[in-house]
Amino acid sequence: MLSCKERGQLELFITGSLRQLIPDDYVLARVDRVLDLSWLRVEVADCYCSGNGRPGIDPEAALRLMLAGMLLGIVHDRRLMREAQVNLAIRWFAGYGLHEKLPDHSSLTRIRQRWGANRFRRIFQRTGEACVDAGIATGEVVHADASLIRADVSWEAVAAQHADAVSIENPGQDKVDGKGHSRRKGDRNKRVCLTDPEATLATTARNRKALPSYKQHGVVDDLRGVILDVEVTTGEINEGHYLLPGLDAVAETIGASIKIVTADAGYSYAKVFAGLEEREIEGIVPVKATPIKSKVPLPRFRYDAQHDHVKCPRGKILKPNRAKIDHGRFFVSKARECKECNLRSDCISPARKTRPVVIVHDYPALLRARRQRLRWGAREELFYQRHCWRAEGFHGEAKTWHGLSRAVRRGLSNMRIQSFLTAAAINLKRLATTVFAQILRWLALFSALIPSIGHNVKNTGEKSRCDPNCLIALVPS
């Protein structure tokens, strides 16, 4: 029979809570069961005047609005407040009734500016600590990875920085040619972003176009994919600069030492391997292949750490030079010995008389890592496979479902806040999923042990009639 729905119905008001209209398995309902913000008011109290001014927005309500936007993938404040006007779940999650007026979108902006990025980092750390207390993160095995985030700028805002401007800002530091232009590599025609100078041009591969970007560095736990640490830098910062500080932050969060860390070849640096050895952490990191630009490549030169010299393929000794570089030292051969060598045409360019070799700091640690890579077995391969879908999966989830594919606001501080809120939302999802699964198992257990409960649940046909909140205290951590 063809039916017709009457749309001009009068509103019917029912006494009760908005929670009754929200399904138990909705993401905001599940997160609300594990979200504890009782400490927040004390944390941000110094940002407000205690005895003067108009009453501000409740800090917990403001943070809940931000988290609701991240959980639902609504990262823009204007769109979030428009959605909250009609979305009962967002209103209930933030603590606003149907008759209450929601705050203006600009209020969330001012709150973020007032609190600062460090407080949002503390909010994120609280979620990681909650996951550790619940037993879904141990920190024994972690995976580190970095990902570029497109800055909120257009190509019209990217301009070429003239070399003369660099020379004026850095007098006496550049080599200048006859026309007065800088000859330092990377300065000439260097591109900068005018609207967001902290976003630098970066790319994931040499055959891809460089875009104004930030870089997010994350450390993910192996057990359930909980994010234990996250930080944001400009796009040009190398991954290797952040790994060791990130591991130290994770050890402080979990209150224990890390045993194993995995990372991709972008972290393959001597200082990284030396830092892992110093912290007694096993590093499962593939070592970069040495680029062969000569018929006599660098691996054929043997470094002797005991005597601090380098031996060439013909057995000649290369002594350290006085020239200093940031990441290592120069070892140079003798011109007389190179002149008589039968490998001179293959080893040295015609314009040079000696062969220089750069030995980076902590080079022995890099050699040990290369030997360890050759001994990889099924265990190491398994850990590295888990790295691919744990660490890289975190970045993919954040970009696909939580709006982190592009920066919402400009500036490094705003980008850090967005990253911290996204990581906190993902951790709350992990925690809520675990708790909700435990609740369902306990419901099934009680239904089997107590026939009356099973009969009631079966008759209702809805899990919402048996409120899971009353069983949280019974769920073991």
C-alpha positions in Angstrom: 0.0 0.0 0.0 1.3 3.4 -0.9 1.6 5.6 2.2 2.1 9.3 2.6 4.2 10.9 5.5 2.6 13.9 7.1 5.4 16.6 7.4 3.5 19.4 9.0 3.5 17.8 12.4 3.5 19.9 15.6 6.6 19.6 17.9 6.2 17.2 20.8 8.2 18.0 23.9 9.2 15.0 26.1 10.6 15.4 29.6 14.1 13.8 29.7 17.6 14.1 28.6 19.0 14.5 25.0 21.1 11.4 25.8 18.0 9.3 25.3 17.8 10.3 21.6 21.5 9.4 20.9 22.4 5.8 20.1 24.9 4.1 22.5 27.3 3.2 19.7 27.5 6.8 18.3 31.1 8.1 18.5 30.3 11.0 20.8 28.3 8.8 23.2 31.2 6.3 23.4 33.8 9.0 23.9 31.7 10.7 26.6 32.0 7.5 28.7 35.8 7.7 28.9 36.3 11.5 28.8 37.3 13.0 32.1 37.9 16.8 32.1 37.5 17.5 35.8 41.1 18.7 36.0 40.8 21.2 33.1 39.4 24.1 35.1 42.4 24.2 37.4 44.7 23.8 34.4 43.4 27.0 32.7 42.5 29.0 35.7 45.5 31.4 35.3 44.1 32.4 31.9 41.0 34.0 33.4 40.4 36.9 35.8 38.9 35.5 39.0 37.0 38.6 40.1 36.4 40.8 37.1 34.8 40.7 33.7 31.8 38.9 32.3 31.4 35.1 32.9 33.3 33.3 30.2 32.5 30.1 28.4 32.9 27.0 30.5 36.4 25.6 29.6 35.1 22.0 29.5 32.2 23.0 27.2 34.6 24.8 24.9 37.0 21.8 24.7 34.2 19.4 24.2 33.0 21.5 21.2 36.6 21.4 19.7 36.8 17.6 20.3 33.4 17.0 18.8 34.5 18.8 15.7 37.7 16.7 15.4 35.8 13.5 16.1 33.3 14.2 13.4 35.8 15.7 10.9 34.4 19.2 11.2 37.5 21.3 11.7 36.3 24.8 10.8 34.7 26.7 13.7 32.0 28.3 11.6 30.8 25.0 10.1 31.0 23.4 13.5 28.8 25.9 15.2 26.3 25.7 12.3 26.2 22.0 12.7 25.8 22.2 16.5 22.7 24.3 16.0 20.9 21.3 14.5 22.9 18.3 15.8 21.5 17.0 19.1 24.6 14.9 19.7 27.0 17.8 19.6 24.7 19.9 21.9 24.5 17.1 24.4 28.2 16.3 24.2 29.1 20.0 24.9 26.4 20.3 27.6 24.1 22.7 25.9 20.3 22.2 26.0 17.9 22.9 23.2 16.9 26.3 24.7 20.5 27.4 25.3 22.4 29.7 23.0 25.6 28.3 21.6 28.8 30.4 21.7 30.0 32.3 18.7 32.6 30.7 16.5 35.1 33.4 17.3 35.0 32.5 20.9 36.7 29.2 20.2 39.4 31.1 18.3 40.0 33.4 21.3 40.1 30.5 23.7 42.7 28.7 21.6 44.8 31.9 21.6 44.4 32.4 25.3 45.3 28.8 26.3 48.2 28.4 24.0 49.7 25.3 22.3 51.4 24.0 25.4 48.1 23.5 27.2 46.6 21.6 24.3 49.7 19.5 24.3 48.9 18.7 28.0 45.4 17.8 27.0 46.7 15.4 24.4 49.2 13.9 26.9 46.3 13.3 29.4 44.6 11.1 26.8 47.8 9.1 26.3 48.2 8.6 30.0 44.5 7.4 30.2 45.2 4.8 27.6 48.3 3.6 29.4 46.3 3.4 32.7 43.6 1.4 30.8 46.2 -1.1 29.6 45.8 -0.5 25.9 49.2 1.1 25.5 52.5 -0.1 27.0 55.2 1.8 25.2 57.4 -1.2 24.9 57.3 -1.3 21.1 56.6 2.0 19.3 56.6 3.2 15.7 57.8 6.6 14.6 56.9 8.4 11.4 56.4 11.9 10.0 54.0 13.3 7.4 53.7 16.6 5.6 50.5 18.7 6.1 49.6 21.2 3.4 49.6 24.8 4.8 46.5 27.0 4.5 48.0 29.2 1.7 47.6 29.6 -2.0 50.2 29.6 -4.7 49.7 33.3 -5.2 51.2 33.8 -1.7 54.5 32.0 -2.6 57.1 34.3 -3.9 60.8 34.0 -4.9 63.2 35.5 -2.4 65.9 37.5 -4.1 69.5 36.6 -3.2 70.4 40.2 -2.5 67.8 40.3 0.3 69.5 37.3 1.9 72.9 39.0 1.7 71.6 42.2 3.3 70.0 40.2 6.2 73.2 38.1 6.6 76.2 40.3 6.0 79.5 38.7 5.7 78.2 35.2 5.5 77.7 34.7 1.8 80.1 34.3 -1.1 79.2 36.9 -3.7 80.0 36.7 -7.4 81.0 39.6 -9.6 77.5 40.8 -10.1 76.8 41.0 -6.3 74.6 37.9 -6.2 74.9 35.2 -3.5 76.5 31.9 -4.6 75.5 30.0 -1.5 73.5 26.9 -2.4 69.8 27.2 -1.8 69.7 31.0 -1.3 69.2 32.1 -4.9 65.5 32.0 -6.0 64.5 30.5 -2.6 60.8 30.6 -2.3 59.0 31.8 0.8 55.3 32.1 1.7 54.2 35.7 2.4 51.0 34.9 4.2 52.4 32.1 6.4 56.2 32.5 6.7 56.5 29.6 9.1 55.2 27.2 6.4 58.2 26.1 4.3 58.2 24.4 0.9 58.7 20.6 1.2 58.0 17.5 -0.8 57.8 13.8 -0.2 59.9 12.9 -3.3 62.2 14.5 -5.7 59.9 14.0 -8.6 57.0 15.7 -6.8 56.2 19.4 -6.5 57.3 21.2 -3.3 54.3 22.7 -1.5 54.1 25.0 1.5 53.8 22.5 4.3 54.2 21.7 8.0 55.5 18.4 9.2 53.9 16.3 11.9 56.1 13.8 13.8 54.3 11.0 15.6 55.2 8.1 17.9 52.5 5.4 18.0 52.2 2.4 20.4 52.2 -1.0 18.8 49.5 -2.6 20.9 46.3 -0.7 19.8 47.8 2.2 17.8 47.6 4.8 20.6 49.5 8.0 19.8 52.0 8.5 22.6 53.7 11.7 21.3 53.1 14.1 18.5 54.9 17.3 17.5 54.7 19.7 14.5 57.6 21.5 12.9 58.1 23.4 9.6 58.2 21.3 6.5 61.9 21.5 5.9 62.9 20.0 9.3 64.3 16.5 8.9 62.7 13.6 10.7 65.9 12.6 12.4 66.0 15.8 14.4 62.9 14.9 16.3 63.0 11.1 16.9 65.1 11.1 20.1 63.2 13.9 21.8 60.0 12.2 20.9 61.2 8.9 22.5 62.2 10.8 25.6 58.7 12.3 25.8 57.1 8.9 25.4 59.3 7.4 28.2 58.1 10.2 30.5 54.5 9.6 29.6 54.4 5.9 30.1 56.8 6.0 33.1 59.0 3.2 31.7 61.7 2.6 29.1 61.1 1.8 25.5 62.5 -1.5 24.2 61.9 -1.4 20.5 61.4 1.4 18.0 60.7 1.1 14.3 61.1 3.8 11.7 61.6 4.2 7.9 64.8 5.0 6.1 64.2 8.7 6.6 65.5 8.3 10.2 68.7 6.5 9.1 71.3 8.8 10.5 74.4 8.1 12.6 73.3 10.4 15.4 69.9 8.5 15.6 71.5 5.1 15.9 74.0 6.4 18.5 71.1 7.9 20.5 69.2 4.6 20.4 72.3 2.8 21.7 72.8 5.3 24.5 69.1 4.8 25.6 69.5 1.0 25.2 66.6 0.9 22.6 66.6 -1.6 19.8 66.1 0.2 16.5 64.5 -1.5 13.6 65.4 1.0 10.9 66.4 0.2 7.3 69.7 1.9 6.5 69.9 4.2 3.5 71.7 2.9 0.5 74.9 4.9 -0.1 74.6 6.9 -3.3 77.4 5.8 -5.7 78.7 8.9 -7.5 82.2 7.6 -8.2 83.8 4.4 -9.4 85.4 4.3 -6.0 82.5 4.9 -3.6 82.7 5.9 0.1 82.1 2.4 1.5 85.5 1.3 0.1 87.1 3.8 2.5 87.5 2.1 5.9 87.3 4.2 9.0 89.4 3.2 12.0 87.8 4.6 15.1 90.7 3.4 17.4 93.4 5.4 15.5 91.0 8.0 14.1 91.9 7.8 10.5 90.5 6.5 7.2 92.2 3.9 5.0 91.6 4.1 1.2 91.3 1.0 -1.1 95.0 1.1 -1.7 95.9 1.1 2.0 96.9 4.8 2.2 96.0 6.8 5.3 93.7 9.8 5.2 94.2 12.2 8.2 91.5 14.5 9.6 91.5 18.0 8.2 91.1 21.2 10.2 88.0 22.2 8.2 84.9 21.9 10.3 81.3 21.0 9.3 78.2 20.7 11.4 77.6 17.0 11.0 81.1 15.5 10.7 84.8 15.9 9.8 86.9 16.0 6.6 89.6 13.3 6.1 92.0 14.2 3.2 94.6 12.2 1.4 98.1 13.3 0.5 98.6 14.8 -2.9 101.9 12.9 -3.5 100.3 9.5 -2.7 97.3 10.2 -4.9 99.5 11.3 -7.8 101.2 7.9 -7.9 98.0 5.8 -7.4 96.6 3.8 -10.3 93.0 4.5 -9.2 93.5 8.3 -9.5 91.5 8.7 -12.7 88.5 6.8 -11.1 88.8 8.2 -7.6 89.6 11.9 -8.0 88.2 14.4 -10.4 90.7 16.1 -12.7 90.3 19.4 -11.0 91.4 18.1 -7.6 94.7 16.8 -6.2 93.4 14.9 -3.2 90.4 12.8 -2.2 88.3 14.3 0.6 86.1 11.9 2.6 83.5 13.1 5.1 83.0 11.0 8.2 79.9 12.0 10.1 79.8 12.1 13.9 78.9 8.7 15.5 79.9 6.9 12.3 80.7 3.6 14.2 77.0 3.5 15.3 76.0 3.7 11.6 78.3 0.9 10.7 76.9 -1.3 13.4 73.3 -0.5 12.1 74.3 -1.5 8.6 75.6 -4.9 9.8 72.5 -5.4 11.9 70.3 -4.7 8.9 72.0 -7.6 7.1 71.0 -9.9 9.9 67.3 -9.1 9.8 65.1 -12.1 10.2 61.4 -12.9 10.4 61.0 -11.0 13.7 62.4 -7.8 12.4 60.5 -8.0 9.2 57.2 -8.5 11.2 57.9 -5.4 13.3 58.6 -3.3 10.3 55.4 -4.5 8.6 53.5 -3.4 11.7 55.2 -0.1 11.4 53.8 0.4 7.9 50.1 0.1 9.1 50.5 1.5 12.6 52.5 4.7 12.1 51.5 5.4 8.6 48.0 4.4 9.3 47.8 7.0 12.1 48.6 9.8 9.6 46.2 8.4 7.0 43.4 8.2 9.6 44.1 11.7 10.8 44.0 13.1 7.3 41.1 11.1 5.9 38.7 11.2 8.9 39.7 14.1 11.0 40.6 16.9 8.6 44.4 17.0 9.0 45.1 16.8 5.3 45.4 20.6 5.3 46.0 23.2 8.0 42.9 25.0 9.1 44.7 28.1 10.4 48.0 29.7 9.8 51.1 29.8 12.0 53.0 27.0 13.7 51.2 27.5 17.0 47.8 27.1 15.4 49.0 24.0 13.5 50.3 22.5 16.7 47.0 23.0 18.4 45.2 21.3 15.5 47.6 18.4 15.6 47.2 17.9 19.4 43.4 18.0 19.2 43.4 15.5 16.4 45.7 13.1 18.2 43.6 13.5 21.4 40.5 12.7 19.5 42.0 9.6 18.0 43.3 8.4 21.4 39.8 8.9 22.9 38.4 6.8 20.1 40.8 4.0 20.8 40.0 4.2 24.5 36.2 4.3 23.9 36.3 1.4 21.5 38.1 -0.8 24.0 35.8 0.2 26.9 32.6 -0.3 24.8 33.8 -3.7 23.7 34.4 -4.7 27.3 30.9 -3.4 28.2 29.3 -5.6 25.5 31.3 -8.6 26.7 30.1 -8.0 30.3 26.5 -7.6 29.1 26.8 -10.9 27.3 28.3 -12.5 30.4 25.6 -11.2 32.7 22.9 -12.2 30.2 24.2 -15.7 30.3 24.6 -15.9 34.1 21.4 -14.1 35.1 18.3 -15.2 33.0 16.2 -12.3 34.1 18.7 -9.8 32.6 18.9 -11.8 29.5 15.1 -12.0 29.2 14.8 -8.2 29.6 17.5 -7.4 27.1 16.0 -9.9 24.6 12.5 -8.4 25.0 13.6 -4.8 24.5 15.8 -5.6 21.5 17.9 -2.4 22.3 21.1 -2.2 24.2 20.2 1.4 25.2 17.6 0.1 27.6 20.3 -1.5 29.7 22.5 1.6 30.4 26.2 0.7 29.9 27.3 3.6 32.1 26.2 1.6 35.2 28.6 -1.2 34.2 31.8 0.9 33.6 32.8 0.5 37.3 32.7 -3.3 36.9 34.9 -3.4 33.8 38.4 -4.3 34.7 41.2 -2.0 33.5 
